[in-house]
Structures are given as C-alpha cells and as structure tokens.
Amino acid sequence: MDSSLNARRRSYELGVVAAERLDVLVVGLGATGAGSALDAASRGLSVAAIDAHDLAFGTSRWSSKMVHGGLRYLAKGQVDVAYESAVERGILLRKTAPHLVKAHPYLLPLTPAVSRRQAALVMSGYRLGDGLRTAARTPRRLLPGPTRLGAARAHTLAPVLEREGLRGGLLSWDGRLLDDARLVVALARTAAGHGARVLTRCRALRLTGEGAEVRDELTGEEFTIRARVVINATGVWAGGLDPAVRLRPSRGSHLVLAAGTLPGLIAGMHVPIPGETNRFALVLPQHDGRVYVGLTDEPVDGPVPDVPEVPAEDVRTLLEVLNGILETQVTPEAVAGAYAGLRPLLAADGRTADLSRRHTVVSDGDAITVVGGKLTTYRRMAEDAVDRTITVGGLDAGSSRTNRIPLVGAGPQPGGLPARVAERYGSEAAEAYELVKAHPEEVGLGLTKGDLLWSVRHEGALDEADLLDRRTRIGLVAADRDHALPATRDVLAEG
C-alpha cells in the first residue's frame, strides 16, 4: 500500500473509519502512538491512529535528538532500562532507521571544575556503556568506543573551550537523530503503508468502551470511531482520557543559538551541571550552523499546555552552565530561539530528575494507556502496548516484528544526489530531488519549495505550522519563519 499521507487521503479515510469497526484505535501520533499503529498494522490488525493536532506535535519533536544507550540509568542501578535503551538504539542504527539515526561524538571537557576522581568515574561509566553496546550486538563500526583525549585534540573538536586549565576531554559516542519529528513522520508513513488509517486534526473527545467520540478539527464534525480496543498514547495528556493515570510532567528546555555563535564546534558536548553528580547539559551542533543547548529537568504543575514555553530562568541557567566552559561568553542576544518538551513521567515522590524513565502499560478503564519511557525506546513501548491490546481484546495476531521492519526511506540510497537531499530522504531521495529541481526557490535552512511540496504531497502536512514547525525546523527562529511564510503559503495553495 502507498505510504504517502496527504489531505486527499485524509478526507477519504475519515469516511472509511466512520463506517467500519476496527481492531485498534490509537490516540496520539507522537513516536509511541505512531509506533503502536505500525506495530498493530504490521501484525495484520485493522488500525486507525488519530491526533488532535499533527504528527509529532507534542513531546516527540522537542527532544535533544539523542538516541542514547542508557548510560544515565546505569549510574542509578537501572540496568534493565539501560540495556533496553542500548538494544533499541542498535535496532535504529542497524535495521529500522539508519538514514535517520547516526553515531555522533560527544566531548566531556576536563576543566578545573571536573575533578580527576569525577573524570575517572565518568570514564568507567562510558566503558560500562560500551559493554552495553556489545551486549546489544551493535557493532563498533557503527558506534565507536570511548577514549581520553589530550588538551590539544579536545580543543580541535571544540575550539570554543576555555584553554586555561583544560586537561583534555573524554570522548564518547552515542546515537543521534537528525530530526526527531522526521522519525515520527517516517513511523506514521510506514504504518500507513501497512494499512493503518493515519488521521491528524482528529480529536478524541471521550472514550466509550467501544471506541471513541471524535471531532474533525478542520470541519467541526463529530462522529464515532468504533474499535475493539483503544490505545491511549497521548503522553503528558494521557490523564485527560484516562483519569486513573497520574503523571508528574517535567519540562526539558533547550536554547537555539544563532549560527556562528560557537564556531568550529565539531563534537557535541556533555557539560557537568554544578552541584549534580550525574547530570550534564548537552551542547548539540546542528548541520545548519545552529547549536542547541539543553536540558533542564523541572516539574510542571497545573494544566498541561499544548506548546510549553521556556521561562527566562531556564535560559539563564543553561547559559550559566555553558559559559562555565567557554573562552568567549555567550550572551542572551545569541539565543535565536528556544523550545521545551514535557516528559510524561509517572507520579512519585522526589525530584523529577530522579524519577524513573521506565515505561508502563495500564489497562484499567476504557483504554490501554502507555506512558513514561524515552524517545529511544518508543518501539519497545509500542510493542508492549500492542501485546496488552491483543490480550485484552482477544485479538488474533502474531508477535511483533517491528524490530526488523525498515521505516520509509531506510532502503538503499541512490547515488549522485546532493548530500543534503540524500540525508533527508534516504531511499526516496531521487524522487524528492525531482521536486527540488522543479521548485528550487530556497525557503530557509537550505530547504526549497520542492521540499515543502514533498511534505504536503507525501508527509501529511496540512498547514503552515505543519511545514515550518514539524516537517522542517525553520519556525524555531521567528525571523526565519517570517521569511519563509510567503513561499509556504504558495506551496499550500499549489499542493
């Protein structure tokens, strides 16, 4: 079946789901929801997956873009969680999304603030993490091992570091997504290719025990989707559909530094947070020259916003941590944008930074609810949710096979194309490049009108925000968004 998502397919499939009874209805189209739709559809179940907004509208697009092996969990003694992360990282690197997930180097600068004892402990952790890589059967050619560097080599990888007192650095490798939202788009399209009905702008108003009452947010029309079992994969909003679920959301803020702010930075950086024994800020250089700096971990009380805001306090905190290792200080004026995601942590006592990242599947009430976890482990979360769904619903289906299903774009890449196009589209690059050549007008970040047209015709983008905030990241910087708006409107009109 065709994997393309677009307005025409959405209109047709809205009519289909209103008329049939499905095996599974998935509510929420972040990584876990889209992954659940793929898992269920690839087992031969009839599936619809809906979201009140868009693909990757919530937490899944606001991550650090890391696909990590669970090193932090090892330090807390959560070996099972760490091993699960390492296994899932290996699956993404080797089998399901090698076009989207790559190995990336990370440098921990050995500044005077990092004691020799702390450095030794961190290196021991890196080596244990490398042992997890071995246990997960991820080859070293895909994920090199850790090493200690001298000061000169550390400064080559990160010329922005303060030279005085720099003893060198600890170099480690981990997985990294080129774009977390594109992972969700690939999941949703792969699910659609296996027969799932993927419907954005379709809000679940209430669960009924036999499906859900929903509203088409584009027309206001309300109707019923009937399903034997519902999977609630709405993340931090899960309690709105299942009051039995108690969450304690945590805000993870990131700064977007303007291109040229940290010149010459090759590696990402782990920067120890003062006063913490096992927490690090992340400095993540991007292909477009921007640099992301994160990551806070602050509890969020009260109603959950659709799009979290980054408070001034988080900006100050992250800049203070960053500036503690730099030769030239970064001023607030260099912060071109910021974003925050809310982690759907299970409620418990203590700081949100200390809460477990284990996921759980709850089958009380009118839905199977899956919460917790991390972006890296979305596939395992989805598998567990669908396993429970099959048991509860008495459905006839085999075991999961998503650990060997390549996502859209994961096949052999055609040669002779611009690196930017090949990297973005993988095995679909040749077809996408035809649109790029036909519509070469640049809209921002090296992207063209052709790229936006591809998103409208194949990736389910319906409006300006879909294109600027999720199919691309042009919208992270207000001036870039304003520049791209006229071309974006032209593309939507042409469709």
N, C-alpha and C positions, 0 to 999 in steps of 0.2 A: 504494500500500500504506500502511496505517496506520503512523504513525511512533511511536506510543506504546510505551514499554517498561515492563513490569511483571512481577511474579512469575509470573503465569499464562502470559504469552508466553514467558518464560524456560524454564519447565517444558516447554512444547510444543516449543520449538526445540532444546532439548537432545536430545530424541528424534530430531528431524529430522537434526541434524548427525551423530549417531552412526550413521545409516543410509545416508548419501549420501557421494559423493565430490565435494569442492568444487574449484573452480579455485584459490582462495586462502584460506589461513588466516592471519589477523593475530593476533599475540600481543602484547598490551599495548593498553590503552584510555586512554592519555593523548591529547594533541592529535594527535600524529603517527600513532598507531595508529588512532584513530577517523577521522582524516583519510584514512588509507590505505584503511580499509574503505569510506568514502564514495567515494573515487576509483575503487576497483576495482568496486564495485557499480554506480556510475553509468556505467561502461563496459560493463555487461552481463555481468560475470563473477559467478559464484556465490561467495559470500564468507561466512565466519564470522569473528568477531572476539571474542577471549576476554581475560579479565583475571583474575588470581588474587584480586583484591580487588574494586574498584569502578571506575566511571568516574572519571577524574581523581584516582586515589588517590595517584599519585606526584608527580613534579616539576611537572606541569602546573597543579596547584592552589596551588603555593607560589611563584608568580612575583610580580613587582612590579605586575602587572596592566597593564603598559605594552605598547602595540603601537607600536614605535618605528621610525623611518626610518633607523636605522643610522649615526647621527652619530658614534658612538664608533669605528666601523670606518673611517670616512673619515680620522680622525686617525691611524690606523695604516696608511693606504695601501691598505686592503682595499676598493677602490671597487666591485668586483663584489658583495661581500657587502652593502655599504651600499645599493647600487641594488636588489638583490633584496629587502632589507627594506622599502625605500620602495615598491616595486611591490606587495608583499604587504599592506602597511599600507593602500594605496589600494584594493585589492580588498576588504578587510574593511570599510572605511569606506563604499565606494560601492555594493558589489554583494551580498556574501555575508552580512554581519552588521552592517548599520548600526544595528540595535536593540541590539547588544551592545558595539559599539566606537564611541566618541565622541572628538572632539578635546578636549583639555584643556590649559589654560595651565600653564606651569612657569616659576618665577621663580628666577633666579640672583642672590642678593643681592650687591651690590658693597660688601662690608665692607672694612675696612682690610687683611684677610688676602688680598684679591684685588687684585693689582697692576693698574695701568692696562694694562700690556702683556698680562697674562693675560686681562683683560676683552676687549681688542681681539682676541686670538686666539680666544677663545670666540665672540665675535660673528661673526667671519669663518667659524668652523665652522657656526654657525647659518645663515648666509646660504648656505653651500655645501649644507647640509641642505635649505634651501628650494629650491635648484636641483634637488636630487634629487626633491623633491615635484613640481616642474614636469616633470622628465623622466619621472616615473612617471605623469603625467597625472592627478594628484589635484588637483581644483580648490581654489583658495584659499578659497572659501566654506566648504569642509569643514575646511580646515586653514590658518588664518591664518599670515602670515609673522612673523618675529622683529622686535622693536623694543626700543629702550632707554628706560627709564623714569626719571623723577626720583625723589628720595627719598620725597616725599610719596605719589606713586602706588604705589611699591613697598610702602610701609607700609600703604596701603589694602588691598592684596592679601594682605599678611602682617603684621597688626598686632602679631604676637609678636616681630618683629625688633628687635634692639638698635638704638636710634636713633642713638646716638653713633657718629660715623664712617661712617654709612651714606651712600654716594654715590648710591644708586639701585639699579637692577636691570636685568638683561637678561631680557626676556620671550620665551619660545619656546612653540611648540605642538607637541604630538605626540598620537598615538593612545593611548587608554586603554580597557581592558576594565572594564566594571562588575563582572565576576566571571569570572575565568579558568576556574573549574570549570564555569560555565554554558556557556561556549563549547564545552567538551568534550561536555557533555550534548547540546547542540544538534547537534554533529557526529555523535554516535552515533545520535541520533534521526533525523537526515536520512539517514544510512547505512541505518538500519532501514527508512525509508520507501522506499529504493531496493532493498530486498530482502535486505540484509545481516542475518545472524543475529548479534545482539549479546548476548554472554553474560558477565555478571560472575560472580564467585565460581567461576571455572573455571580451574584452574591447569595450565599446561603443565609436565609433569614431565620430558619429554625429547622431542627431535625425532628422527624416524625416517628422514628422507629421503623419506618418503611421507606426511608429516603429523606428528602429534604424539600422544603418550600424555598424557592429561589426567585431572584429578581434579575432580569436583564437590565444592567445598569445603563445601557445605551438607549433603551426604549421605555423603561419603567414597567414593562410587562412582567407579571408574576405567574409562575407555573410550578408544577411539581416534577421533580426528578425521582422516579421510583428505583430503589436499589435494595438488594438483599442485605447488604452491609455498607456502612459509611465509614470511611477513614478520615478522621479529623487531623489534618496535618497543617494546621494554621499557626503553629509556632507560638509566639507570645500572645496571640489572640485566641488560643485554644480554649481558655476558660469561658469565652463568650458563647461557645457552642456546647461545652461540657462543664457545668458549674462545679463538678466534683474535682476538676483539675486545679491544683493550687500551684501557681508559679511565682517565682521571685525574679522578675526580669533584671538584667544587668546591662548597663549601657557601655558599649565599646566605641569610643570616639577616635577618629582619625583626622589628621590635618593633611591638606593637599598643598604642598609647597610649589610655588611657581617654577617653571623650567629655568634652569641656570642657578637656582638657589644653592645647590650642593654640587658644584661642577666636578666632573671626573669620577663620581661615585660609581663603582662597578659592582660591588657586592652589596647585598642587604646588610643591615647591622642589627645585632642584639645589644641593647644598652641596658645594663643593670639599673633597676629603679632604686634610688637611695632608700635605705631602711627596710628593704624587702630582701628575703633570702633566695627566692626562686621566681621572681617576676622581672620581665625585661620589656622595655619599649622596643618597637620594631621600626626600622628605617628601611623603606622599600622603594628603590629607584624604579621608575617606570620607563617603558620604551619611548614615551613621548617627551621625556625630559623632566616631567614632574617627579616629585618624591612624596610618597605617603608616609606619615609618621603616626604611629599609634602605640599603645592601645590602652585605653582606660578600662576600668572594671568597677563601675559604680552602680549601686542599687537604684532602681527606678520605682517610685511609689505612685499610686494613683492610676488614672485611666491610661491605657496604652495608646500613644499617638500613632497615626498612620506612618508619618515620617518623623523620626526623632530629630531634635535639634541638638547641636553641640554647644554646651554652655561655655561662657568665657573662661570659667575656671578650668575646664578641660584643656582649652587652648594654652593657657598659662602653664599648666602642669606639664604638658607634653613639650612645650618649648624649653622649659627649665631643664628637663631631663636631657633633651637633645643638646642644648647648648653646653651642658656639662662636659662634653667630649670634643667640642669643635674649636678650631683655631679662630674662626670668624663667626661671631654670633648671628643667629637667625632672628630677625625682628618680626613682630606681628605683621608688618606690611608685606612680608614674603608669603604669608598664608593666603593663597589664592582661593581656597575653598576648604570645606570641612564636611565630614559625614559621620553618622553614628548608626550603629546597629544595636538591636536589643536581643540579648541571648535569652532563650526560653528555658531558664534553669528551674529545676524543681525546688519548691519552697523547703527551706530548712533553716536552722539557726546558724549564725555566724556570718562572716563577710561573704559577699557574692564571689569574690576572688578565690575563696576556699571551697565553694560548693562543687560537688562532683559534676563532671561533664558526661556521666553515663546517661544513656537514653533509657526511656521506659515506655512500655506499651500498656495502656489501660483499656480494659474492655467493659467498664461499667457504663450504664446509661444507653443512649441511642447510637453510640459510635465507638469505633476503635480509635483511641487517641494516642498519638505518638509524639512525645516531647523530649526535651533535653538533647544531649548529643552535640556533635560538632559537624561543620560542613564536610570535613574529611570522611566522616562515617555515614553520610547520608544513605549510601546504598545498603549498608547493613541495617540501618534503621527502617528503611523501606521494606527490606526482606522480612524483618521481624514483624512489622505491621501487617504485611500481606499473609504471612504464616498464621497469625492470630485471626485474621479475617476469614481465612479458609476454614479454620477450626470452628469459629463462632457461627459462621453462616452455613456450615455443612456443604461447602462448595467442592466441586470436583475439579481439582487442579493438581499439577505435579509440583516439584520443588523449584525453588528459584534458580534462574540461570543468568541473572544479570551480571554475575562476575566474569562472564565471557561474551557479553553482547557489546560490540563496539558501538559507541554513540555516533550520531550523524557527524560526518567529517573525519572519522577516525581511520578511514582506509588509506591506501597508498596515495601519496600526494603527487600531482602532475609536476613535471619539471619545466624549467624555462619561464617561470612566472615571477613577478616581483615578490621579494621575501615577505613584505607586509601582507600581501594578498594570500600567499601560501600559508602563512602563520595563522591568519584569521579564519580561513575557511577550510583548511585541511584538504581532504579529498574532493571537496566541492569547489576548490579554488578556480579551476578552469572555467566552470560555468559562471561563477560570480564575477570573474575577470571580464567576461563579455559585457556585463552591465557596467562595470567600472570604466571600460574603454568607451562605451557608448555614452556615458554620463560622467565625464572626468572632472567636473567642477568640484573644487575642494570645499568642504564644509567645516573642517576642523580636525585636529589631531591626525592629519594625513589621510583622512577619510573623504570619500567623494559622494556625490549624489547617487552614483551607482550602488555604493554600499548601503545607503539608506533605502533605495528601491529594493535591494535584495531582502532587507529586513521586513519591508511591507509585504512583499510577494511570497516570502518563504518562512519568515520567523515570527509571524503573528503580530507585528507592530501595527497599532491602530491609530495612534495619535502622536503629537509632538513629544510628549513626555516619554512615551514608549521608545521613541527613536533616540532622544537626546540623553535620557537618564538610565536606560537599561540595555538597549541594543548597542549603544555606544556610551562613553562616559564624557561626552562633550559638555553636558549640563552641569558637571561638578564645579565649573568656574563660570560665574554669571556672565562675564564679558564674552566668553566663548559661546555660551548659549545664545546670547543676543545676536552674535554674528551669524550663527547657523540657522536661526529661525526662518528667514525668508526662503532659503533653499529647502528646509524641511517641509514647509507648507507647500512648496511647489511639488515635492515628491509625493506628499499625501494626496494632492489633487490629481496627480498623474497616475499614481497607484500601480 
